[in-house]
């Protein structure tokens, strides 16, 4: 049902855990399946220096969030905001149709964090 890549990220998630004093936090959830995600960003010179996540949900939700953190760590905000749900799905080797919302959620939560950071920076 799940690819080897996705199961590796589910069993051994990368960048998992809460971040102290993040520069931005994205939060999202899916009321239908109950998944909840938080993505924390530490940003320096418009680049993602560190990223952490907390995901409460199924293997696909945890695996896709772990993978997206690897995909964007070290990227500029402009590069990271371009990561799409399709990019995440492809990076984990595909998802069953009923689990595609998990890749959508991880990309959406990342974009929320970046947009929140940019909004706060515009105020200063």
N, C-alpha and C positions, 0 to 999 in steps of 0.2 A: 504494500500500500504506500509506504513512504520510501524515499530514496535513501541510500547509504549516507549521503551528505547531510540530509535533514536529521536523520537519526543520530549522527555523530554530534551535531549541534544540540540536539535534545539531551543526549546522555552526558555530554561534556560542554555545557554552554560556556561561551567566551564572554567576557566583560559583564558578567552577571553580578548584580548587587546594587545597592543604593550608593549614590555619590554624595559626599559631603560638599556643601557649598557649590552646587553646579551653577553655571552661567545661564542655563536654560533647562526647562523640563517640559517634555511633551507627554500628554496623557490621553489615552483613548480606550474605548471598550466596544464590545459587540454584545448588546443585550440579548440577542438570539442564542448565542453559544456560551456567553458568560466570560469570555476572555477579557482581561484587563491588562494594559501595558503602560509602562512608564519608561521613557528614554531620557537620560540625563546627559547633558553636554558640558564639557569644559572647553572653552573657545579662547584661542590666543591668536591675535593678528588675523582674524577672520578664517581661522583654520580649526578644525575639530582636533584638539590635542588629546582629549580623552572622552570616552563614551561608555556609559554603563546602562544596564536595563534591569527592570523587574517585570516579569510577566507571570500572570496567574492565568493558566489555561492549559490547553492541550499540547501535545508534542509538536504539532505544526506551529502553533503560536510561539512556543518557546524557541523552537529551532529557527524560525524565520527572524525572530528578533535578535537572536544571537548572531545570525549570519549578517544581518544588516549593520550591526555594530562593527563587524570586521570590514564590511564594504566601505564604510564612511570614515573610519578612524584615520586621521592624517589628511583627509581631504579638505579643500576649502568649502565654505558654506555654499558657494555657487555650484560646485561639483556635487556636493551631497544632496542638495535640493533636487537635482536632476535624477536621482535614483528613484525608479518607479516600482510599482507593485510587480510588474512583469520582470524587471531586473532581479528582484528578490526571489520570485518564484523560479526563474531560470537558474539562479545561483544555488538553490537548494535541490536542484535536479527535478523540479516539477512538483506539483501538488495535485491530489485528487480534486475534482471539481467542487466537492462539498467543503473543502478546506482552503480554497483560494482566498477566502475572506481574510485568512490569517496573514498572507503576504500583503494584502491591501491594508490591513490594520498597522503592520509594522512600518510601512512606508508613510502612511498617514500620520502616525505618531511622531516619526522623525521630522516630517515637514512641519508639524505643529510646533515642535521644539525650536526649529530653526526660525520659523516665522515669529514666534514669541520673542526670541532673542533679538531679531532684527527690529521688531516693534519697540522693544525696550531701549535699544541703542538709538533709535530715531528720536526718542524723547529726551536724550541727554545732549 
